[in-house]
Amino acid sequence: MVNKDKPLIAVTPGDITGIGPEILVKVIVEGPPEACRLLAVGDVPVLRSSFDALGAKFELPVFLDIGEAAVSDAPVMALDLAQGGGELLALGHPHSEAGRMAAKALIQSAQWAKEGKVDGVVFGPLVKETLYLGKKKYNDETEMMREQLEAPLMKSVAKIGKIFRVTIAEHVPLVKIPEFITRGNILEAIQVLQEALSMYGVKAPRIAVAALNPHAGESGMVGREEIDHIAPAVEEAKKKGIDVYGPIPADTVYVRAFQGQYDGVVNMYHDQANIALKMAGFGEIVIIFGRAPVIITTPSHGPAYGKAGKGTADPNNLRSAIKVAVSLARHRRMP
């Protein structure tokens, strides 16, 4: 751990051709959470350009070495991955170089976290189709970081308010979803969610498991996944001491969660979870990497190319991701 009272959180801008640099600079200018020290990681020319575009003065101490940054007393600082070089790219559309830079900043920051040089990592919004390292492409940032961190069981966990969620089939076509609905996958997801809730300080978390089919399968009349896979996984999790309920019809599970009946929800697929969460608070969802060896969070929105360079992007989701990383880091430090 970094030997400071306040956790050192590395924050990357994500895709530099989107709104990432702008919202990072806005967080810095408006004042990051007081409970941490913030290290902006990326190419300093990009940060300077964003400061200029917002009419703000760039006054951050700039480091080229993580060791020097880690022992600095500065509340906000920058680490220049370009080492004095770097280039600016046209805003407003995907670019392969922007994807490479986003991957580099995230991977390097995560490595520093593994080495104990930073206490947590927050990465800005990026786009999956440009995300690659060298010539290797990834389906998403979770897949990339599983490989880079050697954490094959890592899963993304979403948080909105007091509710956490994890999804069985994340970024897969709808037609392939049933292939992922297995007893083992569901049990693993329940355990990941239970661990994430506990890590965040939730005592005796209550977990709901959503059904896949309408009306939870109607006793097998409209699908057997609930009978063959979901219910057995729930029962097995109960035997392990987890307070878990399900399968619960997907159209009511979040109603009950937001009423306070559950702390977390296991969903079967992407939109089953995200439609409900984004209706509840679009721009407030924070993604946490569960079962990662280090703390990593990110805002839930994308790079919003249409807003890039206009000065109108809202930084609050990034600020929320930083606050969650700080909370996780402080909880991890507790004896």
KEKE-3310 file (N, C-alpha, C; in steps of 0.2 Angstrom, whole numbers, plus 5000, padded with zeros to 4 digits):
npx = (5004:5002:5011:5002:4990:4979:4971:4980:4974:4974:4969:4964:4961:4954:4947:4954:4949:4936:4925:4932:4945:4940:4930:4938:4947:4938:4934:4946:4947:4936:4938:4943:4937:4940:4945:4955:4971:4974:4980:4982:4984:4992:4994:5002:5001:4988:4980:4984:4978:4965:4963:4965:4955:4944:4946:4954:4968:4983:4991:4996:5008:5020:5025:5037:5040:5033:5037:5041:5030:5021:5026:5023:5016:5006:4989:4983:4990:5000:5005:5015:5014:5018:5031:5035:5033:5021:5005:4991:4974:4961:4945:4930:4927:4930:4947:4961:4973:4970:4963:4974:4981:4973:4972:4985:4987:4978:4982:4995:4993:4986:4996:5004:4996:4996:5009:5008:5010:5000:4984:4972:4963:4955:4947:4944:4930:4929:4930:4925:4928:4940:4949:4964:4979:4994:4993:4983:4966:4952:4936:4931:4935:4935:4939:4951:4958:4957:4966:4978:4980:4980:4969:4957:4944:4939:4925:4914:4906:4891:4887:4874:4868:4864:4863:4870:4875:4878:4882:4878:4879:4887:4893:4887:4879:4861:4856:4865:4864:4858:4868:4876:4870:4872:4873:4886:4891:4881:4882:4895:4894:4885:4893:4904:4897:4893:4905:4910:4900:4903:4916:4914:4909:4896:4886:4881:4875:4861:4855:4848:4843:4839:4827:4828:4818:4801:4790:4797:4799:4787:4785:4792:4785:4788:4801:4816:4827:4826:4823:4832:4845:4846:4838:4845:4858:4856:4851:4863:4872:4865:4868:4882:4881:4877:4866:4853:4841:4829:4825:4819:4806:4811:4805:4801:4811:4820:4812:4809:4822:4825:4816:4822:4823:4834:4852:4859:4859:4859:4860:4854:4858:4864:4856:4845:4848:4854:4844:4835:4843:4848:4837:4834:4844:4852:4869:4874:4879:4892:4905:4913:4927:4926:4933:4946:4964:4967:4960:4949:4939:4926:4917:4900:4896:4899:4912:4905:4906:4899:4898:4911:4923:4915:4913:4902:4901:4896:4904:4901:4898:4911:4917:4909:4914:4927:4925:4920:4931:4939:4932:4933:4947:4950:4942:4949:4961:4958:4961)
npy = (4994:5011:5023:5033:5044:5047:5038:5035:5038:5032:5039:5038:5045:5038:5035:5047:5054:5056:5061:5059:5066:5079:5077:5072:5083:5092:5087:5088:5102:5107:5101:5086:5072:5075:5065:5058:5057:5062:5055:5059:5050:5048:5056:5071:5082:5080:5082:5096:5102:5100:5107:5120:5121:5122:5134:5134:5135:5126:5119:5108:5097:5088:5072:5060:5048:5035:5032:5044:5051:5044:5047:5060:5075:5081:5085:5084:5078:5074:5061:5058:5049:5050:5055:5068:5069:5064:5066:5075:5070:5071:5076:5067:5055:5037:5031:5021:5023:5031:5021:5012:5020:5022:5009:5007:5016:5011:4998:5000:5008:4999:4989:4997:4997:4984:4983:4990:5004:5013:5015:5012:5011:5021:5021:5031:5034:5022:5015:4999:4994:4999:4996:4989:4980:4981:4971:4963:4961:4964:4959:4967:4979:4971:4958:4961:4965:4954:4945:4953:4955:4943:4936:4926:4924:4936:4948:4960:4972:4981:4996:5006:5019:5011:4998:4984:4975:4960:4951:4937:4933:4944:4954:4947:4940:4940:4928:4918:4918:4908:4898:4902:4901:4892:4881:4882:4894:4903:4901:4905:4919:4923:4922:4930:4943:4943:4944:4956:4965:4963:4967:4981:4984:4980:4972:4955:4953:4953:4944:4944:4933:4934:4928:4920:4917:4923:4926:4919:4906:4899:4887:4878:4879:4889:4888:4880:4884:4890:4879:4869:4875:4888:4888:4877:4882:4893:4886:4879:4889:4894:4884:4887:4897:4909:4923:4921:4923:4917:4908:4925:4933:4943:4955:4961:4961:4971:4981:4976:4976:4990:4994:4990:4977:4969:4968:4966:4960:4947:4945:4938:4942:4956:4967:4965:4969:4982:4990:4992:4998:5010:5017:5020:5028:5035:5038:5037:5025:5015:5005:4991:4981:4965:4952:4955:4957:4970:4986:4992:5004:5011:5024:5021:5026:5029:5035:5046:5053:5063:5073:5078:5090:5100:5106:5103:5091:5080:5078:5070:5056:5051:5056:5050:5036:5038:5041:5029:5020:5026:5023:5009:5007:5012:5004:4992:4995:4994:4986)
npz = (5000:4997:5007:5014:5022:5014:5001:4986:4970:4954:4939:4923:4907:4898:4882:4872:4861:4864:4877:4888:4893:4895:4905:4915:4918:4922:4934:4941:4941:4947:4959:4966:4975:4993:5001:4995:4985:4969:4954:4938:4924:4909:4893:4894:4885:4880:4892:4895:4883:4885:4897:4892:4883:4891:4897:4908:4920:4918:4931:4937:4946:4937:4934:4929:4933:4943:4956:4961:4961:4969:4982:4984:4991:4985:4982:4969:4954:4939:4929:4916:4903:4890:4891:4889:4876:4864:4856:4849:4844:4832:4838:4842:4835:4833:4835:4831:4837:4849:4855:4858:4866:4877:4882:4886:4896:4906:4908:4913:4924:4932:4934:4942:4953:4957:4961:4972:4972:4969:4976:4970:4954:4942:4927:4912:4901:4887:4870:4864:4851:4847:4856:4860:4861:4854:4841:4846:4849:4860:4867:4876:4890:4901:4898:4893:4904:4913:4907:4907:4921:4925:4930:4929:4934:4936:4936:4930:4941:4944:4952:4959:4968:4983:4978:4970:4956:4946:4931:4921:4907:4898:4887:4875:4860:4860:4855:4860:4873:4882:4882:4892:4903:4916:4930:4936:4932:4937:4951:4953:4949:4960:4971:4967:4968:4981:4987:4982:4988:5002:5002:5000:5012:5016:5027:5030:5016:5006:4992:4977:4963:4947:4936:4920:4910:4905:4918:4927:4921:4922:4929:4920:4908:4899:4897:4904:4911:4923:4932:4929:4931:4937:4950:4956:4957:4966:4978:4981:4983:4995:5004:5006:5014:5010:5009:4999:4986:4974:4959:4953:4945:4932:4929:4941:4950:4952:4956:4969:4974:4974:4983:4995:4998:4994:4993:4982:4965:4954:4937:4922:4909:4899:4895:4903:4915:4914:4908:4918:4928:4922:4920:4933:4936:4926:4921:4934:4937:4943:4938:4944:4946:4950:4960:4956:4958:4962:4965:4954:4945:4935:4926:4919:4907:4889:4877:4871:4858:4851:4859:4862:4865:4866:4878:4886:4893:4907:4922:4933:4934:4933:4944:4954:4951:4956:4969:4974:4971:4981:4993:4993:4993:5006:5014:5012:5017:5031:5046)
capx = (5000:5005:5011:4999:4984:4974:4973:4982:4970:4976:4964:4965:4956:4950:4947:4956:4945:4929:4924:4936:4949:4936:4927:4944:4949:4932:4934:4952:4946:4931:4940:4942:4936:4945:4948:4961:4976:4972:4985:4980:4989:4991:4999:5001:4998:4981:4977:4984:4974:4958:4963:4965:4948:4939:4948:4957:4976:4986:4995:4998:5015:5020:5030:5038:5041:5028:5040:5041:5023:5018:5028:5022:5011:5002:4983:4982:4996:4999:5010:5016:5016:5021:5037:5037:5031:5014:5001:4984:4970:4955:4940:4923:4926:4935:4953:4965:4979:4966:4962:4980:4983:4968:4974:4992:4986:4974:4986:5001:4990:4984:5002:5006:4992:4998:5015:5007:5012:4994:4979:4966:4963:4949:4948:4938:4926:4932:4925:4928:4931:4947:4953:4968:4986:4998:4988:4978:4960:4948:4929:4929:4940:4936:4943:4958:4961:4958:4973:4984:4980:4980:4963:4952:4938:4936:4919:4912:4900:4889:4884:4870:4866:4866:4862:4875:4873:4882:4878:4880:4881:4888:4893:4886:4873:4855:4855:4869:4864:4856:4874:4880:4866:4874:4873:4892:4892:4877:4885:4901:4892:4883:4899:4907:4893:4893:4912:4910:4896:4907:4922:4912:4907:4889:4886:4876:4872:4855:4856:4842:4845:4834:4825:4829:4812:4795:4787:4802:4798:4780:4786:4795:4781:4791:4809:4818:4833:4825:4822:4838:4851:4846:4836:4850:4863:4853:4851:4870:4874:4863:4872:4888:4880:4875:4859:4852:4834:4828:4824:4814:4805:4816:4802:4800:4817:4823:4807:4810:4828:4825:4812:4826:4823:4840:4857:4862:4855:4862:4856:4856:4861:4866:4850:4840:4851:4855:4838:4832:4848:4849:4830:4834:4849:4857:4875:4875:4881:4899:4907:4919:4930:4925:4938:4952:4968:4968:4954:4948:4932:4925:4910:4896:4895:4904:4916:4901:4910:4895:4899:4918:4926:4910:4913:4896:4900:4895:4909:4898:4899:4918:4918:4906:4919:4933:4923:4919:4937:4942:4929:4935:4954:4950:4940:4954:4966:4956:4963)
capy = (5000:5018:5025:5040:5044:5047:5034:5038:5035:5034:5041:5039:5049:5034:5037:5054:5057:5057:5066:5057:5071:5084:5076:5072:5090:5096:5084:5092:5110:5108:5098:5079:5070:5076:5059:5054:5060:5060:5055:5059:5046:5049:5060:5078:5087:5080:5086:5103:5104:5100:5113:5126:5121:5124:5141:5133:5135:5119:5120:5102:5095:5083:5067:5055:5042:5033:5032:5051:5053:5040:5050:5067:5077:5085:5082:5082:5078:5071:5057:5059:5042:5052:5056:5074:5069:5063:5069:5076:5067:5074:5074:5066:5049:5032:5031:5016:5026:5032:5014:5010:5024:5020:5002:5008:5020:5007:4992:5003:5010:4992:4986:5000:4995:4977:4984:4994:5011:5017:5011:5011:5014:5023:5023:5035:5030:5020:5011:4993:4992:5002:4994:4983:4981:4979:4968:4959:4964:4961:4960:4973:4980:4966:4953:4963:4965:4947:4943:4957:4954:4935:4935:4923:4924:4943:4950:4967:4972:4988:4999:5012:5020:5005:4992:4981:4969:4956:4949:4931:4934:4952:4956:4942:4941:4937:4921:4914:4919:4901:4894:4904:4900:4886:4881:4884:4901:4907:4900:4909:4926:4924:4922:4937:4948:4943:4946:4963:4968:4962:4972:4988:4985:4978:4966:4951:4955:4949:4944:4941:4930:4935:4922:4921:4917:4927:4923:4913:4900:4896:4879:4874:4879:4894:4887:4876:4886:4891:4873:4865:4878:4894:4886:4873:4886:4896:4881:4877:4895:4894:4879:4890:4902:4915:4924:4922:4922:4916:4914:4930:4936:4949:4962:4964:4960:4978:4985:4974:4978:4997:4995:4988:4970:4966:4973:4965:4956:4943:4945:4933:4945:4963:4972:4963:4973:4989:4994:4994:5002:5016:5020:5022:5034:5035:5042:5036:5018:5014:4998:4989:4974:4960:4947:4958:4958:4977:4990:4996:5006:5016:5026:5017:5028:5028:5041:5051:5057:5069:5079:5079:5096:5106:5108:5101:5084:5080:5074:5067:5049:5049:5058:5044:5031:5039:5040:5021:5017:5028:5019:5002:5007:5014:4998:4987:4997:4993:4980)
capz = (5000:4997:5014:5014:5025:5009:4996:4979:4965:4947:4935:4916:4903:4893:4875:4872:4856:4867:4882:4894:4895:4897:4912:4920:4919:4926:4941:4944:4942:4952:4966:4967:4982:4997:5004:4991:4981:4962:4949:4932:4921:4902:4889:4897:4880:4880:4897:4894:4878:4889:4902:4888:4880:4897:4900:4915:4920:4920:4937:4941:4946:4932:4935:4924:4937:4948:4962:4964:4962:4975:4989:4983:4995:4981:4981:4962:4950:4933:4927:4909:4900:4884:4893:4886:4869:4864:4850:4849:4839:4831:4843:4839:4832:4836:4832:4834:4842:4855:4859:4861:4872:4883:4885:4889:4902:4910:4910:4917:4931:4936:4936:4948:4959:4959:4964:4978:4971:4969:4980:4966:4947:4939:4920:4909:4896:4881:4865:4863:4845:4846:4862:4858:4863:4849:4836:4849:4850:4865:4866:4881:4894:4907:4895:4892:4911:4915:4904:4910:4928:4927:4935:4925:4937:4937:4933:4931:4945:4943:4958:4958:4975:4987:4974:4966:4951:4942:4925:4919:4900:4898:4880:4870:4857:4863:4853:4863:4881:4885:4883:4898:4909:4919:4937:4938:4930:4941:4957:4953:4950:4966:4975:4966:4970:4989:4989:4981:4993:5008:5001:5001:5019:5017:5032:5028:5010:5003:4985:4972:4957:4942:4931:4913:4906:4907:4924:4930:4917:4923:4930:4914:4902:4895:4898:4909:4914:4930:4935:4928:4932:4942:4956:4959:4959:4972:4983:4982:4987:5002:5008:5007:5019:5007:5010:4992:4984:4967:4954:4954:4939:4930:4928:4947:4954:4954:4960:4976:4976:4976:4989:5000:5000:4992:4992:4975:4960:4949:4931:4917:4903:4899:4895:4908:4921:4912:4907:4925:4932:4919:4921:4939:4937:4920:4923:4941:4938:4943:4937:4949:4944:4955:4960:4953:4963:4963:4964:4947:4944:4929:4925:4915:4900:4884:4876:4869:4853:4849:4864:4863:4863:4866:4885:4890:4896:4914:4925:4939:4934:4934:4951:4957:4951:4960:4976:4975:4972:4987:4998:4992:4995:5013:5017:5011:5022:5038:5049)
cpx = (5004:5005:5009:4993:4978:4976:4975:4978:4972:4970:4966:4960:4952:4952:4948:4952:4938:4929:4928:4941:4946:4933:4933:4946:4944:4933:4940:4950:4941:4933:4939:4940:4941:4948:4953:4966:4974:4978:4982:4985:4987:4996:4997:4999:4991:4977:4978:4979:4966:4957:4962:4958:4943:4941:4951:4965:4978:4992:4997:5005:5015:5026:5031:5040:5036:5031:5040:5034:5020:5020:5026:5016:5005:4995:4981:4988:4995:5006:5010:5018:5019:5029:5040:5035:5023:5011:4994:4980:4964:4949:4934:4922:4932:4942:4958:4970:4976:4965:4968:4982:4979:4970:4980:4991:4983:4979:4992:4998:4988:4990:5005:5002:4994:5005:5014:5009:5006:4989:4973:4967:4956:4950:4942:4935:4930:4928:4929:4931:4938:4952:4957:4975:4990:4993:4983:4972:4956:4941:4927:4935:4941:4940:4950:4962:4962:4965:4979:4985:4981:4975:4957:4945:4935:4930:4917:4906:4898:4886:4880:4867:4868:4865:4868:4872:4879:4878:4881:4883:4881:4888:4893:4880:4867:4855:4859:4869:4862:4863:4877:4876:4867:4874:4880:4893:4887:4880:4891:4899:4889:4888:4903:4903:4893:4900:4913:4906:4900:4913:4920:4909:4900:4889:4880:4872:4866:4855:4850:4845:4839:4833:4827:4823:4806:4792:4791:4801:4792:4781:4788:4791:4784:4799:4810:4824:4832:4825:4829:4845:4851:4844:4842:4856:4862:4854:4859:4873:4872:4867:4879:4887:4878:4868:4856:4845:4833:4826:4818:4813:4808:4812:4800:4806:4820:4818:4808:4817:4828:4820:4816:4826:4830:4845:4861:4858:4860:4858:4858:4859:4861:4860:4845:4842:4851:4849:4835:4837:4848:4842:4830:4839:4854:4863:4877:4879:4889:4900:4913:4921:4930:4930:4945:4957:4970:4961:4954:4940:4932:4918:4906:4895:4901:4908:4912:4904:4906:4896:4906:4920:4921:4909:4906:4895:4900:4900:4907:4899:4906:4919:4915:4911:4925:4931:4922:4926:4940:4939:4932:4943:4954:4948:4945:4960:4965:4959:4958)
cpy = (5006:5021:5032:5039:5044:5043:5037:5034:5037:5034:5042:5042:5044:5035:5044:5058:5058:5062:5065:5063:5077:5083:5075:5079:5093:5093:5088:5099:5111:5105:5091:5078:5071:5070:5055:5059:5058:5061:5054:5056:5046:5053:5067:5082:5086:5083:5093:5106:5105:5106:5119:5127:5124:5131:5140:5133:5128:5121:5114:5100:5089:5078:5062:5048:5041:5033:5039:5053:5050:5043:5057:5069:5081:5082:5080:5083:5074:5067:5056:5053:5044:5054:5063:5074:5069:5067:5070:5073:5071:5071:5071:5059:5044:5033:5025:5018:5028:5026:5011:5014:5023:5014:5003:5011:5015:5001:4995:5005:5004:4989:4990:4998:4988:4978:4988:5001:5016:5012:5009:5014:5015:5024:5026:5031:5028:5016:5005:4991:4994:4999:4988:4985:4977:4977:4964:4963:4960:4963:4966:4973:4975:4960:4955:4963:4959:4944:4947:4956:4947:4934:4933:4923:4931:4944:4957:4967:4980:4990:5005:5013:5014:4998:4990:4976:4966:4953:4942:4931:4942:4954:4951:4943:4937:4930:4916:4914:4912:4897:4896:4903:4893:4886:4884:4891:4905:4907:4905:4917:4928:4926:4929:4943:4948:4945:4954:4967:4968:4967:4979:4989:4984:4972:4962:4953:4951:4950:4941:4938:4931:4929:4924:4922:4921:4923:4918:4907:4897:4888:4875:4875:4884:4894:4884:4878:4887:4884:4869:4868:4884:4892:4882:4877:4890:4892:4880:4883:4896:4890:4882:4896:4909:4917:4926:4920:4921:4909:4918:4933:4943:4956:4965:4964:4966:4982:4983:4976:4986:4999:4993:4981:4966:4971:4972:4960:4953:4943:4940:4936:4953:4968:4971:4968:4980:4993:4997:4999:5009:5020:5023:5028:5033:5040:5042:5030:5018:5007:4997:4982:4970:4955:4949:4958:4965:4980:4994:4998:5010:5018:5021:5019:5028:5035:5047:5056:5063:5075:5081:5086:5102:5109:5107:5095:5085:5075:5070:5060:5047:5051:5052:5038:5032:5038:5033:5018:5019:5024:5012:5002:5008:5008:4993:4988:4995:4987:4975)
cpz = (5000:5004:5014:5018:5020:5003:4989:4974:4958:4943:4928:4912:4899:4886:4874:4866:4858:4872:4888:4897:4898:4904:4917:4922:4923:4933:4945:4946:4947:4959:4966:4974:4987:5001:5000:4988:4974:4958:4943:4927:4913:4899:4891:4892:4880:4886:4897:4889:4881:4894:4898:4885:4885:4900:4907:4914:4922:4925:4940:4941:4941:4934:4929:4927:4942:4955:4965:4965:4968:4982:4989:4988:4991:4981:4974:4958:4944:4932:4919:4906:4893:4885:4890:4879:4868:4858:4852:4843:4838:4835:4839:4836:4834:4832:4835:4839:4849:4859:4862:4867:4878:4886:4888:4896:4908:4913:4914:4924:4935:4938:4942:4954:4961:4963:4971:4978:4970:4973:4976:4959:4945:4931:4917:4904:4889:4876:4864:4857:4843:4852:4860:4861:4858:4843:4839:4851:4856:4864:4871:4885:4900:4904:4895:4899:4914:4913:4907:4917:4931:4932:4931:4927:4938:4933:4934:4935:4945:4950:4956:4965:4979:4984:4970:4961:4947:4936:4923:4912:4898:4890:4875:4866:4860:4862:4857:4871:4884:4886:4889:4904:4912:4926:4940:4938:4935:4948:4958:4953:4956:4971:4974:4968:4978:4991:4988:4986:5000:5008:5002:5008:5020:5021:5030:5022:5008:4996:4982:4966:4952:4938:4924:4909:4909:4913:4927:4927:4918:4924:4924:4908:4897:4896:4904:4913:4921:4934:4935:4931:4938:4949:4960:4962:4966:4978:4985:4986:4994:5006:5010:5012:5016:5007:5003:4991:4977:4965:4954:4947:4938:4930:4935:4952:4956:4957:4968:4978:4978:4982:4996:5002:4999:4991:4985:4971:4955:4943:4926:4911:4903:4900:4901:4915:4919:4911:4913:4928:4928:4919:4928:4940:4932:4922:4930:4942:4938:4942:4941:4946:4950:4954:4956:4959:4965:4962:4958:4947:4938:4929:4920:4908:4895:4883:4873:4864:4851:4853:4865:4860:4863:4873:4889:4893:4904:4917:4931:4940:4935:4941:4955:4957:4955:4967:4978:4976:4979:4993:4998:4995:5003:5017:5017:5016:5029:5040:5050)
residu = (MET:VAL:ASN:LYS:ASP:LYS:PRO:LEU:ILE:ALA:VAL:THR:PRO:GLY:ASP:ILE:THR:GLY:ILE:GLY:PRO:GLU:ILE:LEU:VAL:LYS:VAL:ILE:VAL:GLU:GLY:PRO:PRO:GLU:ALA:CYS:ARG:LEU:LEU:ALA:VAL:GLY:ASP:VAL:PRO:VAL:LEU:ARG:SER:SER:PHE:ASP:ALA:LEU:GLY:ALA:LYS:PHE:GLU:LEU:PRO:VAL:PHE:LEU:ASP:ILE:GLY:GLU:ALA:ALA:VAL:SER:ASP:ALA:PRO:VAL:MET:ALA:LEU:ASP:LEU:ALA:GLN:GLY:GLY:GLY:GLU:LEU:LEU:ALA:LEU:GLY:HIS:PRO:HIS:SER:GLU:ALA:GLY:ARG:MET:ALA:ALA:LYS:ALA:LEU:ILE:GLN:SER:ALA:GLN:TRP:ALA:LYS:GLU:GLY:LYS:VAL:ASP:GLY:VAL:VAL:PHE:GLY:PRO:LEU:VAL:LYS:GLU:THR:LEU:TYR:LEU:GLY:LYS:LYS:LYS:TYR:ASN:ASP:GLU:THR:GLU:MET:MET:ARG:GLU:GLN:LEU:GLU:ALA:PRO:LEU:MET:LYS:SER:VAL:ALA:LYS:ILE:GLY:LYS:ILE:PHE:ARG:VAL:THR:ILE:ALA:GLU:HIS:VAL:PRO:LEU:VAL:LYS:ILE:PRO:GLU:PHE:ILE:THR:ARG:GLY:ASN:ILE:LEU:GLU:ALA:ILE:GLN:VAL:LEU:GLN:GLU:ALA:LEU:SER:MET:TYR:GLY:VAL:LYS:ALA:PRO:ARG:ILE:ALA:VAL:ALA:ALA:LEU:ASN:PRO:HIS:ALA:GLY:GLU:SER:GLY:MET:VAL:GLY:ARG:GLU:GLU:ILE:ASP:HIS:ILE:ALA:PRO:ALA:VAL:GLU:GLU:ALA:LYS:LYS:LYS:GLY:ILE:ASP:VAL:TYR:GLY:PRO:ILE:PRO:ALA:ASP:THR:VAL:TYR:VAL:ARG:ALA:PHE:GLN:GLY:GLN:TYR:ASP:GLY:VAL:VAL:ASN:MET:TYR:HIS:ASP:GLN:ALA:ASN:ILE:ALA:LEU:LYS:MET:ALA:GLY:PHE:GLY:GLU:ILE:VAL:ILE:ILE:PHE:GLY:ARG:ALA:PRO:VAL:ILE:ILE:THR:THR:PRO:SER:HIS:GLY:PRO:ALA:TYR:GLY:LYS:ALA:GLY:LYS:GLY:THR:ALA:ASP:PRO:ASN:ASN:LEU:ARG:SER:ALA:ILE:LYS:VAL:ALA:VAL:SER:LEU:ALA:ARG:HIS:ARG:ARG:MET:PRO)
# end
